[in-house]
Amino acid sequence: MTVATLPAGPRSPGFTHTIQLLVGRTRAWRRWRARYGTAFMVHTPRLGRTLILSEPAEVKALFTAPTDQVEMVNSPLAQVLGPGSLFALAGDEHRKQRKLLTPPFHGRRLAVYEQLIEQETVREMNSWPQGREFGTMESMMRITMNVILQAVFGAEGAEFDELRELLPKLVLVGSAVAALPVPRGLLGRYGPWARFTRLRHRYDEIVEILIDRAATDPGLSEREDVLAMLLQSRYEDGTAMSRGEIADELLTLLTAGHETTATSLAWTVERLRRHPDLLARLVAETDAGGSALREATLLEVQRVRPVIDATARTVIAESLPLGRWILPRGQGVLISIRLMHDNEELFPNARTFDPDRFLDVRPGTFSWIPFGGGTRRCIGANFATLEMNVVLRTLLRDFTLEPTDAPDERVHFRGVALAPADKGRAVVHRRAVRSDRIAQADPARARA
């Protein structure tokens, strides 16, 4: 029998670790890292006694471990997104499902979305107040919501209007019940799980209508949206996805492709306003038709302000040798994205916001990990990267963003995502915009 070897950690009662994480996650991670090193044990709400990893070689080994040794098991998001979601599947089932979902977010199909993203961005930014401070996060949420709805379903209509209202509520309540082990019966029909169940039931009803409509569409084979592709896709044995699987995966794409991208964009605004020299360089680059510094800036924003600060795995082998440690079956592990991005060996002057570090240098696959890694890396990472690039390009092209000497916005934990506490405050002034661009994005405004 192999004897487990695990690192040390704080000796305080487990519930105090949870409180520290709820009150100040980043401070807690950094304090424990300073005291115990790149690996330590703490109590987390969902995994119990958990190994926290941030040593690069050990993180890489965990990401690349075979799926019959390490998997994402009992993910709290699985309870929210459903049994057909990628978050709920493991091993072969996960691999087969992921294979079906990959094509819409890569290659030629990815390029189809660029014009859609720009149109939605221009339409939303036309409503921005000028010369008056406002929070950008809700606006970014509307952009990403409209984009992902059209990318997933491919059209507009009453159902889409209802989904625009329903999904933010579903995400908010779902994040709360996923973050903490809330009993399902808490407060009966007035509790968080009861509210989530009602919202999820209505979502399923709407998706059922949209599936029926798509299934009878004579032009289904010509459509570019994700729903059309999933209805036509087949597993390796020739079987089709069930309606339940489609509903769960679409919810996964809608939620994952909505809040996290919008939050990163709000953080981008927050960072740029506090770095006026960089902001001026970005405007000049955009006016000249360039993109290298903009792409580097988005990489750096996601490094210093990761929206998700950890990704989980569970050991399913009898034991797992991992660097300095031997992990027993059932051991929960959190790879700390926050602490990896703080690593001075990987990123010199790591606490400094410096996009130039990524100019002409691609980040390491197992060191820059805002989208996770291994077989569980976010399937929509390329889509999110494109969306952030287009939205930031449009903002820099169409508006002057005022710098500020205000303190950095604090990090606010929203249950799953880490957002700017003041919602990415901005003050903007419109730059000269060609009338044909306005007409293309918002015909009603052009006629006015």
C-alpha positions in Angstrom: 0.0 0.0 0.0 1.4 3.4 -1.0 1.6 6.0 1.8 0.4 9.4 0.9 2.7 12.4 1.3 1.1 15.8 1.4 2.4 19.3 2.2 1.7 21.3 5.3 -0.9 24.0 5.7 -2.7 26.2 8.2 -3.7 24.4 11.4 -6.7 26.6 12.1 -10.2 25.1 11.8 -11.4 24.4 8.2 -14.3 26.8 8.4 -11.8 29.7 9.0 -10.2 28.9 5.7 -13.6 29.3 3.9 -14.2 32.6 5.7 -10.8 33.9 4.6 -11.4 32.9 1.0 -14.9 34.5 1.0 -13.6 37.8 2.6 -10.4 38.2 0.5 -9.5 35.3 -1.9 -6.4 36.8 -3.4 -5.0 38.0 0.0 -5.6 34.5 1.4 -3.9 32.7 -1.5 -0.9 35.0 -1.3 -0.6 34.8 2.5 -0.6 31.0 2.5 1.9 30.9 -0.4 4.3 33.2 1.5 4.1 31.0 4.6 4.0 27.5 3.1 5.4 27.7 -0.4 4.1 26.5 -3.8 2.0 23.7 -2.3 -0.1 23.6 0.8 -3.3 22.1 2.3 -6.4 24.1 3.1 -10.1 23.4 3.6 -12.3 24.5 0.7 -16.1 24.5 0.7 -16.6 21.9 -2.0 -13.5 19.7 -1.9 -12.8 19.6 1.8 -9.1 19.2 2.7 -7.6 20.4 -0.6 -4.1 20.5 -2.0 -3.3 23.9 -3.5 -0.7 23.8 -6.3 1.3 26.5 -7.9 4.7 24.9 -8.6 5.0 25.0 -12.5 6.4 21.5 -13.0 3.7 20.0 -10.7 1.0 22.0 -12.4 2.1 20.8 -15.8 2.2 17.2 -14.6 -1.3 17.4 -13.2 -2.7 19.0 -16.4 -1.1 16.3 -18.6 -1.9 13.3 -16.3 -4.0 10.6 -18.0 -7.8 10.9 -17.4 -7.9 7.5 -15.8 -5.7 9.0 -13.0 -6.9 12.5 -12.6 -10.3 14.0 -13.6 -12.7 16.8 -12.9 -15.1 14.9 -10.6 -18.3 16.3 -8.9 -17.8 19.8 -10.3 -20.2 22.1 -8.5 -21.0 23.6 -12.0 -22.3 20.2 -13.1 -25.2 20.6 -10.7 -26.1 23.9 -12.3 -25.4 23.2 -15.9 -26.8 19.6 -16.0 -25.6 16.1 -16.6 -25.0 16.6 -20.3 -22.6 19.5 -19.7 -18.8 19.2 -20.3 -18.4 20.0 -16.6 -20.4 16.9 -15.6 -18.7 14.4 -18.0 -15.5 12.5 -17.5 -13.1 10.3 -19.5 -14.4 9.0 -22.8 -17.8 10.7 -22.5 -16.1 14.0 -22.0 -13.7 13.4 -25.0 -16.5 12.5 -27.3 -18.7 15.5 -26.3 -15.8 17.9 -26.6 -15.0 16.6 -30.1 -18.5 17.6 -31.2 -18.3 21.1 -29.6 -14.9 22.1 -30.9 -15.7 23.0 -34.6 -17.8 26.1 -33.9 -15.0 27.8 -32.1 -12.1 27.2 -34.4 -10.8 28.0 -37.9 -13.1 29.3 -40.5 -16.2 29.3 -38.4 -14.5 31.4 -35.8 -13.8 34.1 -38.4 -17.6 34.3 -39.2 -18.2 35.8 -35.7 -15.9 38.9 -36.1 -18.4 41.1 -37.9 -21.2 40.0 -35.5 -19.1 41.0 -32.5 -18.3 44.4 -33.9 -21.9 45.2 -34.8 -23.1 44.3 -31.3 -20.3 46.3 -29.8 -21.0 49.4 -31.8 -24.8 49.1 -31.1 -24.2 48.9 -27.4 -21.6 51.6 -27.2 -23.9 54.0 -29.0 -25.8 54.2 -25.7 -22.7 55.1 -23.6 -22.9 58.5 -21.8 -20.2 60.9 -22.7 -18.2 62.9 -20.2 -19.9 61.1 -17.2 -18.5 58.2 -15.2 -20.3 54.9 -15.5 -19.7 51.2 -14.9 -18.9 49.3 -18.1 -19.5 45.8 -16.8 -23.2 45.7 -17.4 -22.7 47.1 -20.9 -20.0 44.4 -21.6 -22.5 41.8 -20.3 -25.0 42.9 -22.9 -22.5 42.8 -25.7 -21.3 39.3 -24.8 -24.9 38.1 -24.2 -26.1 39.3 -27.6 -23.0 37.9 -29.3 -23.2 34.4 -27.7 -27.0 34.2 -28.2 -26.6 34.8 -31.9 -23.6 32.6 -32.2 -25.4 29.7 -30.4 -28.9 30.2 -31.9 -28.3 32.2 -35.0 -31.4 34.5 -35.0 -33.5 37.0 -33.1 -37.1 36.8 -31.8 -39.3 36.7 -28.7 -37.4 33.7 -27.3 -34.1 35.5 -27.5 -35.5 38.6 -25.8 -36.7 36.3 -22.9 -33.3 34.6 -22.7 -31.6 38.0 -22.5 -33.6 38.6 -19.3 -33.5 35.1 -17.9 -29.8 34.1 -18.4 -28.2 36.8 -16.2 -30.5 35.8 -13.3 -29.7 32.1 -14.0 -26.0 32.8 -13.9 -26.3 34.9 -10.7 -28.3 32.3 -8.8 -26.3 29.4 -10.3 -23.0 31.0 -9.3 -24.2 31.3 -5.7 -25.3 27.7 -5.3 -22.2 26.4 -7.1 -19.8 28.4 -4.9 -21.1 27.1 -1.6 -22.6 23.8 -0.6 -26.1 25.2 -0.1 -28.6 22.5 0.9 -31.3 22.0 -1.8 -34.2 22.3 0.6 -33.0 25.5 2.3 -35.9 27.9 2.7 -38.2 25.6 0.7 -39.7 27.2 -2.4 -38.2 30.5 -1.5 -34.6 29.2 -1.3 -31.8 29.7 -3.8 -32.1 26.1 -5.2 -35.9 26.6 -5.7 -35.3 29.8 -7.5 -32.6 28.3 -9.7 -34.9 25.3 -10.5 -37.7 27.6 -11.7 -35.2 29.6 -13.9 -33.7 26.4 -15.3 -37.1 25.0 -16.1 -38.0 28.0 -18.1 -34.7 27.9 -19.9 -35.4 24.3 -20.9 -38.8 25.2 -22.2 -37.4 28.0 -24.4 -34.6 25.8 -25.8 -37.1 23.1 -26.6 -39.0 25.6 -28.7 -35.8 26.6 -30.5 -34.8 23.0 -31.1 -38.2 22.2 -32.6 -37.9 25.2 -34.9 -34.4 24.4 -36.0 -35.1 20.8 -36.6 -37.8 21.7 -39.1 -35.8 24.4 -40.8 -35.2 23.4 -44.5 -32.0 25.5 -44.4 -30.6 23.8 -41.4 -27.5 22.5 -43.2 -26.6 26.0 -44.4 -26.8 27.6 -40.9 -23.6 28.6 -39.1 -24.9 28.7 -35.5 -24.0 26.2 -32.8 -27.5 24.8 -32.3 -27.7 23.8 -36.0 -24.3 22.1 -35.8 -25.2 20.1 -32.7 -28.5 18.9 -34.3 -26.5 17.6 -37.3 -23.5 16.3 -35.4 -23.0 12.6 -34.6 -20.9 10.6 -32.1 -18.4 8.1 -33.4 -21.1 5.4 -33.3 -23.4 7.4 -35.5 -25.9 8.4 -32.8 -27.1 12.0 -32.3 -27.0 14.1 -29.2 -30.1 13.9 -27.1 -32.2 17.1 -26.5 -31.2 17.1 -22.9 -27.5 17.0 -23.8 -28.0 19.8 -26.3 -29.8 21.9 -23.7 -27.1 21.4 -21.1 -24.2 22.1 -23.5 -25.9 25.2 -24.9 -26.3 26.5 -21.3 -22.7 25.8 -20.7 -21.7 27.8 -23.8 -24.1 30.6 -23.0 -23.0 31.1 -19.4 -19.2 30.4 -19.9 -19.2 32.6 -23.0 -21.0 35.5 -21.4 -20.0 36.5 -17.9 -16.3 35.6 -17.9 -15.5 37.5 -21.2 -17.5 40.5 -20.1 -15.7 40.6 -16.7 -12.3 40.5 -18.4 -13.4 43.4 -20.6 -14.4 45.4 -17.5 -11.0 44.7 -16.0 -9.4 45.8 -19.2 -11.1 49.2 -18.9 -10.1 49.4 -15.2 -6.4 48.7 -16.0 -6.1 51.0 -19.1 -7.5 54.0 -17.3 -4.7 53.7 -14.7 -1.9 53.4 -17.4 -2.3 56.5 -19.6 1.0 55.9 -21.5 -0.1 52.4 -22.5 -3.5 53.8 -23.4 -2.0 56.4 -25.8 0.1 53.7 -27.4 -2.9 51.4 -27.9 -4.9 54.2 -29.6 -2.0 55.0 -31.9 -1.6 51.3 -32.8 -5.4 50.9 -33.5 -5.4 54.0 -35.7 -2.5 52.6 -37.7 -4.3 49.2 -38.1 -2.0 47.3 -35.8 -2.9 44.7 -33.1 0.3 43.3 -31.4 0.2 45.6 -28.4 -3.6 45.2 -28.0 -3.2 41.4 -28.0 -0.4 41.6 -25.5 -2.5 43.9 -23.3 -5.4 41.4 -23.2 -2.9 38.6 -22.3 -1.6 40.8 -19.4 -5.0 41.8 -18.2 -5.9 38.1 -17.9 -2.7 37.4 -16.1 -3.0 40.1 -13.4 -6.8 40.0 -13.1 -7.8 36.3 -13.8 -11.6 36.1 -13.7 -11.4 32.5 -12.5 -8.5 32.1 -10.0 -8.4 28.3 -9.6 -9.2 25.1 -11.5 -10.0 21.8 -9.8 -9.0 18.1 -10.3 -9.6 14.9 -8.3 -7.3 11.9 -8.1 -9.2 8.8 -9.3 -6.2 6.4 -9.4 -5.2 4.4 -6.3 -2.5 6.9 -5.8 -0.7 9.6 -7.9 3.0 10.5 -7.6 3.2 14.2 -8.4 6.5 15.9 -8.0 7.3 16.1 -4.3 4.0 14.4 -3.3 2.1 11.2 -3.4 -1.6 11.9 -3.6 -4.2 9.3 -2.4 -7.4 8.4 -4.3 -10.1 11.0 -3.9 -7.7 13.8 -3.1 -9.0 17.1 -4.3 -6.5 19.5 -6.0 -6.8 23.2 -6.9 -4.4 24.6 -9.3 -4.1 28.2 -8.3 -4.2 30.4 -11.4 -3.7 33.4 -9.2 -0.4 32.1 -7.7 0.9 30.8 -11.0 0.4 34.2 -12.5 2.2 35.8 -9.5 5.3 33.6 -10.0 8.4 35.8 -10.3 10.3 33.0 -12.1 7.7 32.8 -14.8 6.8 36.5 -14.9 9.5 38.9 -13.6 8.0 41.8 -11.7 4.8 39.8 -11.6 2.8 42.2 -9.6 3.4 45.0 -12.2 1.0 45.4 -15.1 3.3 45.3 -18.1 1.8 44.2 -21.5 5.2 44.6 -23.1 6.2 41.3 -21.5 4.0 39.6 -24.1 5.1 41.6 -27.2 6.4 39.0 -29.7 6.4 36.4 -26.9 3.6 33.9 -26.6 2.7 32.9 -23.0 3.5 29.4 -21.8 0.8 26.8 -22.1 1.3 25.7 -18.5 2.2 29.0 -16.9 -0.4 31.5 -18.4 -3.6 29.6 -17.6 -6.7 31.9 -17.3 -8.5 29.3 -19.4 -7.3 26.3 -17.4 -5.2 23.6 -19.1 -5.0 20.1 -20.3 -8.1 18.2 -21.5 -10.3 20.6 -19.5 -9.0 23.9 -21.0 -11.9 26.2 -21.8 -13.3 25.1 -25.2 -14.3 28.7 -26.0 -10.9 30.2 -25.3 -10.3 31.2 -29.0 -13.8 32.7 -29.2 -13.3 34.7 -26.0 -9.9 36.0 -27.3 -11.4 37.1 -30.5 -14.4 38.8 -28.8 -12.1 40.7 -26.3 -9.9 41.8 -29.2 -12.7 43.1 -31.3 -14.5 44.9 -28.4 -11.3 46.6 -27.3 -10.4 47.6 -30.9 -13.9 49.1 -31.4 -13.7 51.0 -28.1 -10.2 52.5 -28.9 -11.3 53.4 -32.4 -14.6 55.0 -31.6 -14.0 56.6 -28.1 -11.4 58.5 -26.1 -11.1 56.8 -22.7 -10.2 59.2 -19.9 -7.3 58.1 -17.6 -7.8 58.3 -13.9 -5.6 58.5 -10.8 -8.3 56.8 -8.7 -7.1 53.7 -6.6 -7.3 50.3 -8.3 -10.8 48.8 -8.1 -11.0 46.0 -5.6 -11.7 42.4 -6.5 -15.3 41.3 -5.9 -16.0 37.6 -5.7 -19.3 36.9 -7.6 -19.6 33.2 -6.7 -17.5 31.9 -9.6 -16.0 35.0 -11.3 -13.8 37.7 -9.8 -15.0 41.1 -11.0 -14.0 44.7 -10.5 -15.9 45.9 -7.4 -17.0 49.2 -9.1 -17.8 47.5 -12.4 -14.9 48.9 -14.4 -15.7 52.6 -14.2 -15.1 54.7 -17.3 -15.4 58.2 -18.7 -15.5 58.4 -22.5 -15.8 60.9 -25.3 -16.8 59.9 -28.8 -14.1 60.2 -31.5 -15.0 60.9 -35.2 -16.9 57.9 -36.5 -17.8 57.3 -40.1 -21.5 57.4 -40.9 -21.3 54.2 -42.9 -20.0 52.3 -39.9 -22.9 53.6 -37.8 -25.4 52.7 -40.5 -24.0 49.2 -40.7 -24.2 48.5 -37.0 -27.3 50.5 -36.1 -29.6 51.5 -39.1 -32.2 53.2 -36.8 -29.6 55.6 -35.4 -28.2 56.3 -38.8 -31.7 57.3 -40.1 -32.1 59.5 -37.0 
